């Protein structure tokens, strides 16, 4: 199995994020605070931000007024995946109104800080 340079960089960036997050939980010390700022600046660089965003999925759903998700969506990098969940027994969902167009608002996972990525 060949690992690309981009895959290695993504793993390194994830490790830097984890380390920065860990250091942020420690009592503030000038040296630690300085390293946190350096890591945050590195992670905010445009090239790194693009790589990080390609690895984080955004999710959304098109819901009926009764609360059933008629269509679910996931955007990961440049790839959009759409699917339909099975309907509860005894419920027949209406057809998806694609001819008129539907709007699905995609959201970042709650544990993802958009400023970092």
N, C-alpha and C positions, 0 to 999 in steps of 0.2 A: 504494500500500500504506500503510495507516494503522497506526502504531505506538501502542499504548496507553501510558498513564502507568505502568501496572503493569509492562509489558515493559521500559520504560526504567529503572524502579527496579531490576528484576531484573538488568539489564545493569550498572547502577552498583554494585550490591552485589557482583556477580562481580568487577568491577574493583577494588573495595576489598579483597576477599579475596586477589586476585592480588598487589596492592600490599603488603598486610600480610605475605603469605607471602614475598615478595621481601625486604622490609625485615628480616624475621626471620632471613634467611640472612646478612645483613651483620654485621660486627663490632659488638658492642653499644656504642652511644653514647647518652647520656642523652636527647637530643632524639628520636632514632629510637625508643628504647624507649618513650618517652611516647606517640608517635604509634601505635605498635603496640598499646599498651594501649587507647587511644581507639578505634582501629578494631575491636579485639576486642570492646569493650563495645558499640559500635554494631551489630556483626554479631550479638551475642547478644540484642539487643532482641527481644521476642516477635513484633512485626509482621514484622521482617526474617527471623527464624527461620522463620516460617510460609512466607514467599515462597521462601526458599531450599529448604526441604523439598519444596515443590511442584515444584521443578525437578530434584531428585535422585531417581533411581529406586532401588528396592530389588528384589533378585532372589532367587529361590529355585527349588528343583526337588524334585519327588517322584520318588525314584529306586528302582528295583528292586534287590534284593540283588545282582544281577549287575553293577550300576553304570549301567545304562541309565536316562536321565532320561525317565520316562513322561510327566510333565507339567512344564512350565516356567512360571514366573510372574514378572511384573514389576509393581510398584506404583509409579505416578508420580502424586504428588498424591493425588487421590481416585479415580484410574482404575486398575483391576486388569486386566491382560492375561494370558490363559492360552493356551498353545499346546503342541502335541506336535511333537517333532522326528521326522524320518523315521527309521524303524528301520533298523539295519544289514541288509544283504542276508542272507537266510537266517534272520533272527530275526523271529518274530512276537510282538510284545508282548501281554501279557494286556490285557483291557479295564480302563479306569480305574475303580476301585471307588468311584464317587461316591455310590452309595446308602448305603454305610457312612460316607462322609466321608473325606477325606484331609487331612493336615496338611502344609503347606509353610511352613517357616521362612524368612521374608524377611530378607535381610541387606543392609546398606549396602555399597557398593563399598569395597574396601580403601583407596582413596586419599581416602575421604570421612571427615572428622573430625566425628563426631556432636555434639561439644561446640560446634562452630562453626555447625551447622545445626539 
